[in-house]
């Protein structure tokens, strides 16, 4: 075998090797995806499309917001980064009315309304732009219940999803988040993250699987209502049919699953 | 032919060592970034892409622009470009390698890069971008190497290479169109959500890339015996002129739509970039430098008497290149993130490690380019006459 022949054979076999690897990877991907599917637990809460209704009239004090945010961030080991606000990680936070609903501007709008804080989180869109752009399916919409999930072991940290999300709901771990967690506040049942991956709210899929409501809903004293948008008898559907509600930036066609009551 | 790359003058080796030292500094900075995360850059939760992705975007254009010398030669038999096609193809190779490196250094989890192949996702534009970039690199390697090899042996290139060349010509606009689609299909980013984005990308690429090629031709002629040809350089000058004008026209269209419609979301990024928004104006001087350079470039390019003077043509090309480098390699990406979707403003400026890494990626590109050009020029110096019997070396 001369050199030329050797290189030929080596080249061809490496191409087949790569092909085999890809086939294996695709198969493995399916297995992983099935593990993140609906729980087999009989007590698990199930829905065709989970939705969250935020009753803004019930959030009166700063404490009302803080309870929900803290419950969420504690349950998911969200680091509390204060030394550089640019690197902040937030799954649930507040912003003022004029920033949550930009474009609804009116110079005569009462200052009180403009400055009114509102809870914001991932909208779990029915037509999510972040899922569309992800090059590895690390973020995906769960077929069974519409939750926009995040596989932080698959994420390559390209941040295309952050450019695509029109709600600013995604955070990137610009540095190792673990030093920013307090031992006593940590939830040992939920994984911590490493640097270089994107994260966001996942509607507490891990709690739903155990038959528990999302942490924020549980902490909200009835200000947050969680339920199945496709079940006409669900509480969320009843409220939406009775009261005036808004979704953020509906004109973009993302069809958010988070509603705001006024 | 590779042996030609290791036979050079002392000036050649000093240049190679200089590039290697820049690369060395970049490797150290990258190790620092790898250990500490992308937090060592100026990027943030709001401006989640920065200099790296901007440079990637700009360089895809440079890569695509090789077609501007390849197409007239192979499709229109424009003989003056016969000597130049190899320079265009080799520039494309160096540019694609830089593109890939800029993507790589931008990744939060670089060790997982193969996930893009292990979990191919056809609904993601990034998947296609990877495919077309890799394809373009391979096409140019095959075409450039084969044609140059044939020239060296003084035989016509093999017949099979023709269809590959035609494919590479069709392929070139695709790489930049797909890159524009990374931006132009995102809801809620008004600055990028524009149907003319891909066309604008191509226009700026076909001005900036050939402008760089002219500068490279002038450098090659100054430091080697190879002469790319005065007429060829003038012909590329015309290409730069038209494409730069089309590019500025397209930018004007964006301004018209934003400001005549008066829709706040469409105007905000432009106001931020060129005038500053709510007291935030870090990018304003940079964008104005880009605009002034564009005016200088166009002024020198549109009058044939200026353009025909090679000194002024060089100034025009340098201005064009720098203007577009700022506009596309920086402003375009940052502008899309400011203001953020909640209409709040976070500013961005690259940090020191980020800058060192970016310079190192450019140094890798120039190293590849130097080696490839060294090989091409050495072959041409030996062959003496181009395939039309015209002398292609000086003196």
Interface residues (C-beta under 8 A of the other chain):
Chain A: X18 X21 X22 X25 X26 X28 X29 X84 X86 X87 X88 X95 X98 X99 X100 X102 X103 X105 X120 X129 X132 X133 X134 X135 X136 X137 X138 X154 X155 X156 X157 X158 X159 X160 X162 X163 X164 X165 X166 X167 X168 X171 X172 X173 X174 X175 X176 X194 X195 X196 X197 X198 X249 X252 X253 X254
Chain B: X36 X37 X38 X39 X43 X44 X45 X46 X48 X49 X103 X106 X107 X108 X109 X110 X112 X113 X115 X116 X117 X118 X119 X120 X121 X123 X124 X125 X126 X127 X130 X182 X183 X186 X187 X188 X189 X264 X265 X336 X337 X340 X341 X342 X343 X344 X346
